[in-house]
Amino acid sequence: MSTILSVYNLGKNYVSAGRNLTVLHDVTFSVEERSMVSIVGPSGSGKTTLLGLCAGLDRASKGSIELNGVSLNGLNEDARARIRNQYTGFIFQNFQLLPTLTALENVLVPLELRGLKNVRPKALDLLDKVGLADRSHHYPVQLSGGEQQRVAIARAFSNDPRILFADEPTGNLDTTTSERIIRLIFDLNREMGTTLIMVTHDMELAARTGRVIRMRGGSIYSDEPMVS
């Protein structure tokens, strides 16, 4: 398999209250296409920051990121947005649905941003796959947390992403709903041949992926395959 994500010597600094805060230190790893990887670690270890940088949501302070053969180094926000829309999907812990759009309209957003036509049937099919065909015209406020996350999953897969980034996708859900959400993510991921990189605090969930990267203090201290 070929490499879909390469991260080398990555660092991220912020200025807070006049002081320089280093969040990531010299992070290096690569991910093969169609694989599933979990990133775990305590709060403040840099997991979410790393995920956002790899997805092109932010710019690194140092080092390099290559996503699907494209270097993210030096790209401005507009260029990174085009790369995200072309290659990636993202599932957030707090859903990040647009409140003024229906479930169907939220799923349509990435497709319309690509200028694609006649995409309504595809969006409806994805909502059907996540069990929400009958809720397509409901707004986020009319949906439960689990239903909102299912809409977010359909949206994340709508542009046929090469790589899916998930940041604590079950963090705001109860146990039963969480299990259903994870099954959906894993099943769609396998069906579509997508690479999955997931941040989680749940070690049982992490163990269900093929590889676990452990972080502490902004650095990777362990990177191991999971043996079933």
N, C-alpha and C positions, 0 to 999 in steps of 0.2 A: 504493500500500500504506500501511497505517496504522502508526504507531509502537507497538512493543510494549514497549520499554525506554527510559526517559529518565533520564539521570544528569546532575545539575547541581551544579557547585562542590563535588564530593565530597572529603572529607578524612577520614583515619583516623589517630588517635594512640594510642600505647600507652605505659604507664609501665613501664620496664625498669630494674632496679637503681637505683630512685629518680630516674631521668631520663626526661623526656618524649621519646618517639621518634615522629616523624612518618613514616608509611609511605606515605600518599597526599596529594597536594597539588592541590586545586582541579581535579579531574578532571571533564570535561564531554563527553558524547557521547550519541547516541541510536541505536537500532537498529530497523530496519523489520522487520515480521513476515515470516516465511518466508525471511529472508536468512541467510547464513552469514558469521560474523566470526571472525577469529583475533586474539588478543592475544599479542604477542611482546615479548621483552625479556630482559636478563640476569637472573640470580638476584638477588633482593633489590630488583627494580624495582617491586614492588607488584602484579604480575599476579594472583597467587592471592588476595591480599587483596581486590582489586577484584572478582574473580569471586564470592567468598564474600559480599561485600556486596550485589552485584546479585541474587544468588540468595536473599537473606534469611537467610543462615547467621550473619550478624553484623550489628551496628548501626554505622552511620557516626558519626563524631565531629562532622561538619558536612556541610552540603549536603543534597541530596534525591535519592531514587530512586523512580521510578514504574514499576511492573511490571504490564503488561496493564491499565493504567488505575487501578491501586490504589497509593496512596502507602504506602511502607514506613516513612516517618518516624514515629517515636514508637511503633511497634508493639512489644509485648512478645514474648517468645519463643513463647508459645502462638499468638499471632496470626500471627507470621511462619511458624510451622510449618504453619498452616492454608493460608496463601498458597502455600507451597512445594508442599504436597500437591495443591493445586488446579490450579496453573499450571506447575510446573517439574519437570524431571528433572535429575539430577546424576550425572556419571560421574567417579570419582576415580582418580588414578594408582594408588593401592594398593587399589583394588577396593571396600573397605569393606562386604564381605558379612558378614552375621551368622553366626558360625561354628557356632552350634548349630542352624541352620536348613538344610534342603536347598535345592538350587537353586530348585526350584519354590516353596518357602515364602518364600525371599528375594524372588522376583518378586511374590508375593502380598501382601507387606507394605504397599506404598502403596495397593493396592486395598482391603485390609481396614481400613486407617486411615480411609478415606473411608466406611466402613460399607456398601460395596457387597456384593451377594449374588451367588452363582453365578458367581464370577469365575475359577474354576479353568480352564475351557476357554480363556479369554483368555490366562491366564498360560502354559498349555501351548502355545498357538499362538505366542506370542512366543519361547518357548524353541525351538520348531521353526524359527522364522525365523532364529535365531542358530545353528542347527545343533546344538542340545543336547537334542533331544526324548528321546534315549535316556539322558541323564544327569540327568534331572529329580530323581531321588531321591538323588543324591550330595550329600555335604556339601562345603563349600569346600576342606577339607583333602584331599579325594579328587580335586580338579580341578587341572589345570595353570593357570599364570598366565593364558594366553590364554583358557581356558575360564571362569575366574573373571571375567575382564573381559567375556566374552560374556553371562554371567549378569547382570552389572552393567548392561550395555546393555539387556537385556530388562527389568530392573527399572526403569531410567530411563524407558523408553517405556511402561510398563504403565499409567500413569494418563493417557495421551494428553496429554503436556505441550504447552503452547503454546510453551515455550522450553526448550531443553536446554543446560545448562552442563557443559562437559567440561574437567577440569583435568589436562593432560598424560596423556590417556587411553592413550597407548602408551609412556609413560615407563619402565615396568618390563618391556617385552616385546621379544623379538628382532625383527629386521627383517621376516621373513616373517610372523610372527604380527601384527605392527603393521599391515602392509598389509591383512590380512584384517579386523582390527578397524576400521580407518578406513573400509573399503568398507562394512562393516555399518552404521556410524554414519551415513555419508552416504546410503546407500540407504534406511535406515529414516527418516531425517530428511526426505528428499524424499517418500517414500511417505505419511508422516503430516502433511506440511506444517508441520513444526516449525521454529522459529527455532533456529539453533545459534550459541553463543558458546563458543569454544574457546581455552584457554591452551596454548601449545606453544613449545618451543625449536626445533622443526624448521621451518625456513623453507620447505623444499619442501612440507611439509604445509600450512603457512599459505597458500602460494600457490594451493592448491586451493580455498580459500574465496573469496568474492567481495570481501572487504575485509580489510585488515590494520591493526590499531591497534598502534603501537610505543610501548613505555614505557621510561622511564629515570628512575631516582631518584624514583619515585613520581608521575611526571607523564607525560602523553601528549605526545610530541614529533612524532608523525607519524600520520596517519589517512588511508589512501588505498585506493581501489578497486583490485582486481587486474585487470589487462587480459590476457585470454587471447590 
